[in-house]
Amino acid sequence: MDGFHDKAVLITGGGGGIGRATALAFAHAGARVMLGDVDIAAAEETARLVTAAGGEAHVLQCDVAEPAQVEALVQTTLDRLGRLDCAVNNAGIEASQEGLARLPLATWERTLAVNLSGVFYCMRAEITAMRASGGGAIVNMASALGLVGFVGAAAYVAAKHGVIGLTKTAALEYATRGIRVNAVCPGFIATPMLDRAGVTADPERTAMIAELHAMRRLGRPEEIAGAVLYLCSDAASFVTGEALVADGGYTAR
Ligand SMILES: NC(=O)c1ccc[n+]([C@@H]2O[C@H](COP(=O)([O-])OP(=O)(O)OC[C@H]3O[C@@H](n4cnc5c(N)ncnc54)[C@H](O)[C@@H]3O)[C@@H](O)[C@H]2O)c1
């Protein structure tokens, strides 16, 4: 996709599967990227790949559950890139797989802190920066599990439903001020997150999860990057408050 020449793009969780694919897609489209990630080595590897592809990338270590670190990330983006045109609030952690009654309180709190409050802290700082420069586009990484429940994922599902609510509300509040706010709802995507959840190493579990999708396969990170770039592009100039499903038919059933 073209149209991002010289645009300044911030991506949280830029070291991970979807974040990395999104950074590379933006770089190929001509954008300059700022990568925030709690795992600085992973973000640096993404930056190396972006640079090797001829793009410009900057990194900063940031835990999105820490508002002060998020403020510093957005300020560093402004310092390094001069402005903020697009922001992809993608950092997230996986479901812990315990049933609700056995879910440790600390797991609940950390999942909500990263996957929901983190998006709020990011949008708060990003909207302030975008208002100063006349507008922009924000994409929050929700999930198909922001639309339906899933056994063993209470905190994750609650957080992702919350991300969609935050997205719609921010979209309404800033619609006339040049800021579009949308979400993407991926199905199961083959990334390190699914590796850690024990899915990709186990062919039977992979097949079982794949079967949940009408397309009978997992998604690829690049397929989510495509949805993100569309929502950030001028092609989506009349799109705001949308939770765009990219789930191989998972929720169509
Ligand atoms: N993989 C899937 O099946 C899937 C499906 C739907 C939605 N998602 C969402 O997509 C997003 C990206 O997931 P992924 O599959 O690429 O996972 P991933 O684990 O490959 O990448 C996530 C990245 O976020 C970073 N991160 C984690 N906690 C952070 C924090 N507190 N602050 C900053 N960075 C942090 C990690 O270090 C990692 O680089 C997440 O929000 C996830 O919930 C993933």
The ligand as an SDF file (V2000), in Angstrom:
LIG
                    3D

 44 48  0  0  0  0  0  0  0  0999 V2000
   -1.4490  -14.0200   17.8670 N   0  0  0  0  0  0  0  0  0  0  0  0
   -2.7770  -14.0700   17.9230 C   0  0  0  0  0  0  0  0  0  0  0  0
   -3.3970  -15.1290   17.7230 O   0  0  0  0  0  0  0  0  0  0  0  0
   -3.5690  -12.8160   18.2370 C   0  0  0  0  0  0  0  0  0  0  0  0
   -4.9200  -12.8250   17.9820 C   0  0  0  0  0  0  0  0  0  0  0  0
   -5.6790  -11.6900   18.2470 C   0  0  0  0  0  0  0  0  0  0  0  0
   -5.0750  -10.5760   18.7860 C   0  0  0  0  0  0  0  0  0  0  0  0
   -3.7530  -10.5960   19.0370 N   0  0  0  0  0  0  0  0  0  0  0  0
   -3.1640   -9.3960   19.6260 C   0  0  0  0  0  0  0  0  0  0  0  0
   -2.1780   -8.8870   18.7730 O   0  0  0  0  0  0  0  0  0  0  0  0
   -1.2110   -8.1690   19.5440 C   0  0  0  0  0  0  0  0  0  0  0  0
    0.1640   -8.6430   19.1640 C   0  0  0  0  0  0  0  0  0  0  0  0
    0.2620  -10.0190   19.4830 O   0  0  0  0  0  0  0  0  0  0  0  0
    1.3050  -11.0320   18.8070 P   0  0  0  0  0  0  0  0  0  0  0  0
    0.5470  -12.2470   18.4930 O   0  0  0  0  0  0  0  0  0  0  0  0
    2.1020  -10.3380   17.7970 O   0  0  0  0  0  0  0  0  0  0  0  0
    2.1480  -11.3710   20.1130 O   0  0  0  0  0  0  0  0  0  0  0  0
    3.7240  -11.3850   20.3550 P   0  0  0  0  0  0  0  0  0  0  0  0
    3.8780  -11.9670   21.7100 O   0  0  0  0  0  0  0  0  0  0  0  0
    4.4150  -11.9800   19.2000 O   0  0  0  0  0  0  0  0  0  0  0  0
    4.0790   -9.8310   20.3990 O   0  0  0  0  0  0  0  0  0  0  0  0
    3.6630   -8.9910   21.4270 C   0  0  0  0  0  0  0  0  0  0  0  0
    4.7260   -7.9510   21.6550 C   0  0  0  0  0  0  0  0  0  0  0  0
    4.2500   -7.0900   22.6800 O   0  0  0  0  0  0  0  0  0  0  0  0
    5.3120   -6.9010   23.6050 C   0  0  0  0  0  0  0  0  0  0  0  0
    4.7670   -6.6080   24.9270 N   0  0  0  0  0  0  0  0  0  0  0  0
    4.2020   -7.4720   25.7940 C   0  0  0  0  0  0  0  0  0  0  0  0
    3.8590   -6.8260   26.9080 N   0  0  0  0  0  0  0  0  0  0  0  0
    4.2270   -5.5300   26.7350 C   0  0  0  0  0  0  0  0  0  0  0  0
    4.1490   -4.3850   27.5490 C   0  0  0  0  0  0  0  0  0  0  0  0
    3.6450   -4.4410   28.7950 N   0  0  0  0  0  0  0  0  0  0  0  0
    4.5910   -3.2180   27.0520 N   0  0  0  0  0  0  0  0  0  0  0  0
    5.1350   -3.1580   25.8070 C   0  0  0  0  0  0  0  0  0  0  0  0
    5.2560   -4.2160   25.0160 N   0  0  0  0  0  0  0  0  0  0  0  0
    4.8010   -5.3930   25.4700 C   0  0  0  0  0  0  0  0  0  0  0  0
    6.0980   -8.1980   23.5880 C   0  0  0  0  0  0  0  0  0  0  0  0
    7.4150   -8.0330   24.0980 O   0  0  0  0  0  0  0  0  0  0  0  0
    6.0510   -8.5690   22.1230 C   0  0  0  0  0  0  0  0  0  0  0  0
    7.1260   -8.0100   21.4090 O   0  0  0  0  0  0  0  0  0  0  0  0
   -1.5800   -8.4130   21.0080 C   0  0  0  0  0  0  0  0  0  0  0  0
   -2.3270   -7.3060   21.4920 O   0  0  0  0  0  0  0  0  0  0  0  0
   -2.4660   -9.6350   20.9320 C   0  0  0  0  0  0  0  0  0  0  0  0
   -3.3740   -9.7110   22.0220 O   0  0  0  0  0  0  0  0  0  0  0  0
   -2.9700  -11.6810   18.7670 C   0  0  0  0  0  0  0  0  0  0  0  0
  1  2  1  0
  2  3  2  0
  2  4  1  0
  4  5  1  0
  4 44  2  0
  5  6  2  0
  6  7  1  0
  7  8  2  0
  8  9  1  0
  8 44  1  0
  9 10  1  0
  9 42  1  0
 10 11  1  0
 11 12  1  0
 11 40  1  0
 12 13  1  0
 13 14  1  0
 14 15  2  0
 14 16  1  0
 14 17  1  0
 17 18  1  0
 18 19  2  0
 18 20  1  0
 18 21  1  0
 21 22  1  0
 22 23  1  0
 23 24  1  0
 23 38  1  0
 24 25  1  0
 25 26  1  0
 25 36  1  0
 26 27  1  0
 26 35  1  0
 27 28  2  0
 28 29  1  0
 29 30  1  0
 29 35  2  0
 30 31  1  0
 30 32  2  0
 32 33  1  0
 33 34  2  0
 34 35  1  0
 36 37  1  0
 36 38  1  0
 38 39  1  0
 40 41  1  0
 40 42  1  0
 42 43  1  0
M  CHG  2   8   1  16  -1
M  END
$$$$
